Amino acid sequence: MMTDTKVLLADDHAILREGIRMVLDSQPGIAVVGEAEDGRQAIDMVEKLQPDVVVMDIAMPGLNGAEATRQIKRRFPYTKVVILTMHENHQYLIQIVNAGATGCVLKRAAGTELVTAVRAAARGESYFSPAIASMVLEDYRVRLAQDRDEVDLLTEREREVLQLVAEGRTNKQIADLLIVSIKTVQTHRAHIMEKLGVHDRTDLVKYAIRMGMITPE
């Protein structure tokens, strides 16, 4: 027999917590196991109750929901966090995603969507309200365009050298492969690092992985 998904509610408004509890407790397979009034209490209760999912408000006194989410994900990585928010500000929502939230639901659509988000989180999946999902996707597109602009700053030969450096080849190995001098390779490396604003090979490797030039081992 499948066990219920244990849910912790974290919101500083008792009336809202009561409403959310009623919605979730009415669903088969979901059990609200506790309520927290702020971010610090939420962290303490996650440690004590070991919930599967935390439904977290953002604007709470003492410790806000975004920071509480970061700390929960660091200390209890298997606990999923679904954010409840009334805000649709772009930067605000990206901060939520970066904090490690598995899902995010607007309070004005918190009924059915919240149940969907909690069930998705319990399965290890993500759910974002459509308005939020479109903002996150747009942010990804903007970042992707910025990355492409950075790559376009490099010449074809510099991109070749970047990949070889990221693969761990020495300057001599790169020089032999490209049939150029070691000094030329060193010059290319210096230009690449200057254009990308990085400072060592580790940064180059991270950049190459992000751009899909190499895959992490």
KOLZA-882804 format. One record per residue (C-alpha): x, y, z. Coordinates in pm, whole numbers, plus 50000, padded with zeros to 5 digits. Layout:
+-------+-------+-------+
:     X :     Y :     Z :
+-------+-------+-------+
:     X :     Y :     Z :
...
+-------+-------+-------+
***
This chain:
+-------+-------+-------+
:     X :     Y :     Z :
+-------+-------+-------+
: 50000 : 50000 : 50000 :
: 50134 : 50343 : 49902 :
: 50201 : 50582 : 50188 :
: 50062 : 50936 : 50188 :
: 50274 : 51224 : 50066 :
: 50362 : 51417 : 50383 :
: 50326 : 51794 : 50341 :
: 50445 : 52078 : 50565 :
: 50279 : 52419 : 50526 :
: 50484 : 52735 : 50584 :
: 50294 : 53064 : 50579 :
: 50264 : 53345 : 50832 :
: 49889 : 53383 : 50774 :
: 49690 : 53131 : 50980 :
: 49374 : 53172 : 50771 :
: 49561 : 53095 : 50449 :
: 49727 : 52790 : 50609 :
: 49385 : 52668 : 50717 :
: 49251 : 52704 : 50365 :
: 49547 : 52525 : 50210 :
: 49524 : 52246 : 50469 :
: 49157 : 52192 : 50382 :
: 49238 : 52172 : 50011 :
: 49529 : 51929 : 50053 :
: 49377 : 51712 : 50327 :
: 49075 : 51654 : 50105 :
: 49295 : 51488 : 49844 :
: 49361 : 51113 : 49859 :
: 49726 : 51028 : 49917 :
: 49818 : 51368 : 50066 :
: 49852 : 51436 : 50439 :
: 49942 : 51772 : 50597 :
: 50172 : 51682 : 50886 :
: 50254 : 52027 : 51023 :
: 50235 : 52405 : 50990 :
: 50508 : 52667 : 51029 :
: 50465 : 53041 : 51074 :
: 50800 : 53153 : 50933 :
: 51110 : 53031 : 50754 :
: 51310 : 52938 : 51063 :
: 51027 : 52735 : 51208 :
: 50985 : 52565 : 50870 :
: 51349 : 52450 : 50874 :
: 51314 : 52316 : 51229 :
: 50995 : 52130 : 51139 :
: 51147 : 51978 : 50826 :
: 51418 : 51832 : 51051 :
: 51163 : 51695 : 51299 :
: 50885 : 51579 : 51064 :
: 51081 : 51484 : 50750 :
: 50802 : 51588 : 50510 :
: 50813 : 51490 : 50144 :
: 50700 : 51835 : 50028 :
: 50704 : 52182 : 50185 :
: 50448 : 52433 : 50058 :
: 50633 : 52758 : 50124 :
: 50515 : 53118 : 50122 :
: 50780 : 53373 : 50024 :
: 50702 : 53688 : 50222 :
: 50744 : 53573 : 50584 :
: 50900 : 53758 : 50879 :
: 51231 : 53657 : 51034 :
: 51347 : 53439 : 50745 :
: 51184 : 53467 : 50403 :
: 51075 : 53169 : 50200 :
: 51346 : 53193 : 49937 :
: 51626 : 53177 : 50195 :
: 51444 : 52905 : 50390 :
: 51419 : 52706 : 50066 :
: 51793 : 52739 : 50005 :
: 51871 : 52611 : 50354 :
: 51622 : 52326 : 50333 :
: 51761 : 52210 : 49998 :
: 52114 : 52225 : 50135 :
: 52037 : 52035 : 50456 :
: 51756 : 51809 : 50337 :
: 51807 : 51761 : 49961 :
: 51535 : 51497 : 49928 :
: 51265 : 51731 : 50059 :
: 51087 : 51910 : 49775 :
: 50970 : 52270 : 49803 :
: 50671 : 52420 : 49624 :
: 50653 : 52797 : 49647 :
: 50329 : 52990 : 49688 :
: 50352 : 53350 : 49577 :
: 50128 : 53641 : 49484 :
: 50407 : 53812 : 49291 :
: 50472 : 53783 : 48917 :
: 50786 : 53994 : 48909 :
: 51043 : 53842 : 48673 :
: 51356 : 53876 : 48886 :
: 51165 : 53772 : 49196 :
: 51055 : 53447 : 49031 :
: 51400 : 53366 : 48894 :
: 51533 : 53403 : 49249 :
: 51279 : 53141 : 49360 :
: 51392 : 52896 : 49094 :
: 51758 : 52954 : 49180 :
: 51679 : 52884 : 49546 :
: 51598 : 52525 : 49447 :
: 51218 : 52518 : 49443 :
: 51066 : 52221 : 49261 :
: 50752 : 52414 : 49176 :
: 50586 : 52751 : 49207 :
: 50217 : 52835 : 49215 :
: 50047 : 53173 : 49218 :
: 49822 : 53222 : 49520 :
: 49536 : 53336 : 49300 :
: 49540 : 52991 : 49137 :
: 49632 : 52791 : 49445 :
: 49346 : 52539 : 49441 :
: 49381 : 52274 : 49172 :
: 49725 : 52395 : 49067 :
: 49867 : 52350 : 49415 :
: 49745 : 51991 : 49432 :
: 49899 : 51928 : 49091 :
: 50228 : 52086 : 49203 :
: 50243 : 51882 : 49525 :
: 50175 : 51556 : 49342 :
: 50437 : 51644 : 49080 :
: 50695 : 51728 : 49349 :
: 50627 : 51396 : 49523 :
: 50708 : 51220 : 49194 :
: 51030 : 51420 : 49161 :
: 50887 : 51638 : 48886 :
: 50841 : 52014 : 48854 :
: 50526 : 52218 : 48816 :
: 50504 : 52593 : 48763 :
: 50194 : 52802 : 48707 :
: 50173 : 52883 : 48334 :
: 50244 : 53254 : 48391 :
: 50554 : 53168 : 48594 :
: 50670 : 52898 : 48353 :
: 50662 : 53145 : 48063 :
: 50880 : 53391 : 48258 :
: 51132 : 53119 : 48348 :
: 51146 : 53007 : 47985 :
: 51200 : 53363 : 47867 :
: 51485 : 53404 : 48118 :
: 51642 : 53085 : 47982 :
: 51612 : 53216 : 47626 :
: 51777 : 53545 : 47725 :
: 52064 : 53362 : 47898 :
: 52106 : 53131 : 47599 :
: 52124 : 53430 : 47366 :
: 52387 : 53589 : 47590 :
: 52593 : 53268 : 47582 :
: 52570 : 53259 : 47204 :
: 52685 : 53620 : 47189 :
: 52988 : 53525 : 47399 :
: 53073 : 53231 : 47174 :
: 53043 : 53455 : 46869 :
: 53316 : 53674 : 47023 :
: 53559 : 53386 : 46968 :
: 53713 : 53307 : 46635 :
: 53681 : 52960 : 46487 :
: 54037 : 52875 : 46591 :
: 53978 : 53009 : 46944 :
: 53674 : 52782 : 46980 :
: 53889 : 52487 : 46872 :
: 54155 : 52577 : 47127 :
: 53892 : 52627 : 47398 :
: 53757 : 52276 : 47351 :
: 54104 : 52120 : 47350 :
: 54204 : 52309 : 47665 :
: 53883 : 52202 : 47834 :
: 53956 : 51842 : 47737 :
: 54280 : 51866 : 47934 :
: 54527 : 51885 : 47645 :
: 54861 : 52054 : 47710 :
: 54979 : 52352 : 47508 :
: 55225 : 52126 : 47325 :
: 54957 : 51869 : 47242 :
: 54730 : 52143 : 47110 :
: 55014 : 52295 : 46909 :
: 55097 : 51957 : 46753 :
: 54734 : 51885 : 46671 :
: 54667 : 52224 : 46512 :
: 55014 : 52246 : 46357 :
: 55098 : 52579 : 46518 :
: 55358 : 52695 : 46766 :
: 55319 : 52667 : 47142 :
: 55341 : 53046 : 47160 :
: 55044 : 53073 : 46923 :
: 54841 : 52840 : 47146 :
: 54932 : 53049 : 47450 :
: 54820 : 53362 : 47267 :
: 54488 : 53201 : 47174 :
: 54434 : 53095 : 47536 :
: 54505 : 53447 : 47660 :
: 54258 : 53595 : 47408 :
: 53989 : 53340 : 47499 :
: 54019 : 53411 : 47870 :
: 54013 : 53786 : 47813 :
: 53705 : 53770 : 47588 :
: 53512 : 53539 : 47823 :
: 53624 : 53717 : 48139 :
: 53757 : 53398 : 48302 :
: 54077 : 53351 : 48499 :
: 54189 : 52988 : 48484 :
: 54142 : 52650 : 48318 :
: 53870 : 52549 : 48564 :
: 53656 : 52840 : 48447 :
: 53721 : 52742 : 48086 :
: 53610 : 52385 : 48158 :
: 53289 : 52505 : 48325 :
: 53219 : 52733 : 48030 :
: 53283 : 52456 : 47776 :
: 53047 : 52222 : 47963 :
: 52778 : 52489 : 47979 :
: 52807 : 52547 : 47605 :
: 52793 : 52175 : 47527 :
: 53147 : 52163 : 47387 :
: 53237 : 51882 : 47626 :
: 53039 : 51664 : 47866 :
: 53116 : 51638 : 48237 :
: 53278 : 51311 : 48338 :
+-------+-------+-------+
***
